[in-house]
Amino acid sequence: MFSRSVDVMTVDLTTIEVDEDLLSVAELGRALGIASPAALRQYLAAHTWLRLRLADYLDYPAADIRFRQGIHGKPEIVTPETDLAFNLSYSGGRAVLASGFRMAVGVDIEKTEGAKVNPDMLHRVLTPPEAYSVQEAPDMVREFLRLWVRKEALAKATGWGVDQDPSSTSVLGVSPVSRDGFDLTDINLGEGYVAAAAVPVGCSIDLMTLVEVAA
């Protein structure tokens, strides 16, 4: 049955037991290029978790799921045949996964601790009103990242990727913000993170699935 709901799940990646046997040759190949042990562990844990969650949705063995790079490099499931769309993002040891049937979705997360705002960057990636909002905010870093994850989620959902100038679209406003056929909704993960999901206008986010999920 067609669902107008998008599921969003989050996990502390330190709780995930890495299983490299689940990952494809391509995934393991990308892992070889990650020099930092912490970043490598995070990558392997995130992709292990992704496959386990998709396997639950598809009732299909996690190791047998196959992906391809779609338009602008966005991953798509090719095996098994399905109309399930998904998007994964992770930062600072935490991952967020958005998934929905017969619809494009996007999600992004950033860890706020240790992040900095380069003033020169503001005007390269934000509209003038957005840049002003950041400069006037009590917490400039958190405000910048709040806008940034909205832009990233929208870019992932639309498939624009790096082809879209982030300063050309304003995402300023009270969540949810509607842009280009998508609702951009902030996801509350506490003080240490900011995250946002982009779902087609009129779709709801199933917040009941926004829980800690361990493998």
C-alpha positions as CSV (number, residue, x, y, z in Angstrom):
1,M,0.0,0.0,0.0
2,F,1.3,3.5,-0.9
3,S,2.4,5.4,2.2
4,R,2.7,9.1,2.6
5,S,4.9,8.7,5.6
6,V,8.7,8.8,5.8
7,D,10.5,6.8,8.5
8,V,13.4,8.4,10.2
9,M,15.7,6.5,12.5
10,T,18.9,7.5,14.4
11,V,21.6,5.4,16.1
12,D,24.7,5.9,18.2
13,L,27.2,4.1,15.9
14,T,29.3,3.1,18.9
15,T,26.6,0.6,19.7
16,I,26.8,-1.1,16.3
17,E,28.9,-4.2,15.9
18,V,30.7,-3.9,12.5
19,D,30.2,-6.8,10.2
20,E,32.4,-6.4,7.1
21,D,30.9,-9.6,5.6
22,L,27.7,-7.7,5.0
23,L,29.4,-5.0,2.9
24,S,30.0,-5.1,-0.9
25,V,33.4,-5.0,-2.6
26,A,32.7,-1.4,-3.5
27,E,31.9,-0.4,0.1
28,L,35.0,-2.1,1.3
29,G,37.0,-0.4,-1.4
30,R,35.9,3.0,-0.3
31,A,36.8,2.0,3.2
32,L,40.4,1.5,2.1
33,G,40.7,5.2,1.4
34,I,39.8,6.3,4.9
35,A,43.0,6.9,6.8
36,S,41.6,7.8,10.3
37,P,40.8,4.8,12.4
38,A,37.9,6.6,14.0
39,A,36.4,7.7,10.7
40,L,36.9,4.2,9.3
41,R,35.1,2.6,12.2
42,Q,32.3,5.1,11.8
43,Y,32.0,4.4,8.1
44,L,31.9,0.6,8.6
45,A,29.4,0.9,11.4
46,A,27.1,3.2,9.5
47,H,27.0,1.0,6.4
48,T,26.5,-2.2,8.5
49,W,23.6,-0.5,10.2
50,L,22.2,0.8,6.9
51,R,22.2,-2.7,5.5
52,L,20.5,-4.2,8.6
53,R,17.8,-1.6,8.6
54,L,17.1,-2.0,4.8
55,A,17.0,-5.7,5.2
56,D,14.3,-5.3,7.8
57,Y,12.2,-3.2,5.3
58,L,12.8,-5.4,2.4
59,D,12.7,-8.8,4.1
60,Y,15.9,-9.6,2.2
61,P,19.4,-10.7,3.3
62,A,21.5,-7.7,4.2
63,A,24.6,-8.9,2.4
64,D,22.7,-9.5,-0.8
65,I,21.3,-6.0,-1.2
66,R,22.9,-4.3,-4.1
67,F,23.2,-0.5,-4.8
68,R,24.0,1.7,-7.8
69,Q,24.9,5.3,-8.1
70,G,21.9,7.2,-9.4
71,I,21.7,10.7,-10.7
72,H,24.4,12.9,-9.1
73,G,25.8,9.8,-7.3
74,K,22.8,9.3,-5.0
75,P,22.7,5.6,-4.0
76,E,19.7,3.5,-5.1
77,I,18.7,-0.1,-4.4
78,V,18.8,-2.3,-7.5
79,T,18.6,-5.7,-5.7
80,P,16.0,-6.7,-4.7
81,E,13.7,-4.8,-7.0
82,T,11.9,-2.2,-4.9
83,D,10.5,1.3,-4.8
84,L,12.0,2.0,-1.4
85,A,14.1,5.2,-1.4
86,F,16.5,5.9,1.4
87,N,19.2,8.4,2.4
88,L,21.9,8.0,5.1
89,S,23.9,10.6,6.9
90,Y,26.4,10.3,9.8
91,S,28.6,12.7,11.8
92,G,30.5,12.5,15.1
93,G,29.5,8.9,15.8
94,R,25.8,9.3,15.1
95,A,23.8,8.3,12.1
96,V,20.4,9.2,10.7
97,L,18.5,7.2,8.1
98,A,15.4,8.4,6.2
99,S,13.4,5.9,4.1
100,G,10.1,6.0,2.2
101,F,8.3,4.1,-0.6
102,R,7.7,5.8,-4.0
103,M,9.2,9.1,-3.0
104,A,12.5,10.9,-2.8
105,V,13.9,11.6,0.6
106,G,17.0,13.4,2.0
107,V,18.6,13.7,5.4
108,D,21.6,15.3,6.9
109,I,23.3,15.5,10.3
110,E,26.2,17.5,11.7
111,K,27.9,17.4,15.1
112,T,28.1,20.8,16.6
113,E,30.9,20.2,19.1
114,G,34.2,21.5,17.8
115,A,32.6,23.0,14.7
116,K,33.6,26.5,13.6
117,V,32.1,29.1,11.2
118,N,34.4,30.6,8.6
119,P,32.9,34.1,8.0
120,D,34.1,34.0,4.4
121,M,32.0,30.9,3.9
122,L,28.8,32.4,5.0
123,H,28.3,34.4,1.9
124,R,29.4,31.6,-0.4
125,V,26.8,29.1,0.8
126,L,24.1,31.2,2.4
127,T,21.7,33.8,1.1
128,P,22.2,37.3,2.6
129,P,19.2,36.9,5.0
130,E,20.6,33.5,6.1
131,A,24.0,35.0,6.7
132,Y,22.5,37.8,8.7
133,S,20.5,35.2,10.8
134,V,23.8,33.4,11.6
135,Q,25.7,36.6,12.5
136,E,22.9,37.7,14.8
137,A,22.3,34.3,16.5
138,P,23.5,33.7,20.1
139,D,25.1,30.5,18.8
140,M,26.5,31.2,15.4
141,V,27.8,27.6,14.8
142,R,24.5,25.9,15.7
143,E,22.5,28.4,13.5
144,F,24.9,27.9,10.6
145,L,24.7,24.2,10.8
146,R,21.0,24.2,11.3
147,L,20.6,25.9,7.9
148,W,23.4,23.8,6.3
149,V,21.7,20.5,7.1
150,R,18.5,21.7,5.7
151,K,20.3,22.6,2.4
152,E,22.1,19.3,2.3
153,A,18.9,17.3,3.0
154,L,17.2,19.2,0.2
155,A,20.1,18.7,-2.2
156,K,20.1,14.9,-1.5
157,A,16.3,14.6,-1.9
158,T,16.3,16.5,-5.2
159,G,19.4,14.9,-6.5
160,W,21.1,18.2,-7.1
161,G,24.2,17.3,-5.2
162,V,27.2,19.4,-6.0
163,D,25.5,20.8,-9.1
164,Q,23.4,23.2,-7.1
165,D,24.7,26.4,-5.6
166,P,23.6,26.3,-2.0
167,S,23.4,30.1,-1.8
168,S,20.7,30.1,-4.5
169,T,18.0,28.7,-2.3
170,S,16.9,30.1,1.1
171,V,15.9,27.6,3.7
172,L,15.3,30.2,6.4
173,G,12.1,29.9,8.4
174,V,10.4,28.0,11.1
175,S,10.5,24.2,10.6
176,P,9.0,22.8,8.4
177,V,10.1,25.0,5.5
178,S,8.7,24.2,2.1
179,R,11.1,24.5,-0.8
180,D,11.1,23.1,-4.4
181,G,8.3,20.6,-3.6
182,F,9.8,19.4,-0.3
183,D,9.2,20.1,3.3
184,L,12.4,20.6,5.3
185,T,11.9,19.5,8.9
186,D,14.4,19.9,11.7
187,I,15.1,16.7,13.7
188,N,15.8,17.3,17.4
189,L,18.7,15.1,18.5
190,G,19.7,17.2,21.5
191,E,22.4,19.8,22.1
192,G,25.3,18.0,20.4
193,Y,23.8,17.6,16.9
194,V,21.6,19.3,14.3
195,A,19.8,17.3,11.7
196,A,17.1,17.8,9.1
197,A,15.0,15.7,6.7
198,A,13.6,16.6,3.3
199,V,10.3,14.9,2.3
200,P,7.8,15.6,-0.4
201,V,5.3,18.3,0.5
202,G,2.3,16.6,2.2
203,C,4.2,13.7,3.5
204,S,4.7,13.1,7.2
205,I,7.7,12.0,9.2
206,D,7.1,9.0,11.4
207,L,8.7,10.3,14.6
208,M,7.9,7.0,16.3
209,T,10.8,5.5,14.6
210,L,13.2,8.2,15.7
211,V,14.7,6.1,18.5
212,E,18.0,4.5,19.4
213,V,18.2,1.3,17.3
214,A,21.1,-1.1,17.9
215,A,22.0,-4.0,15.6
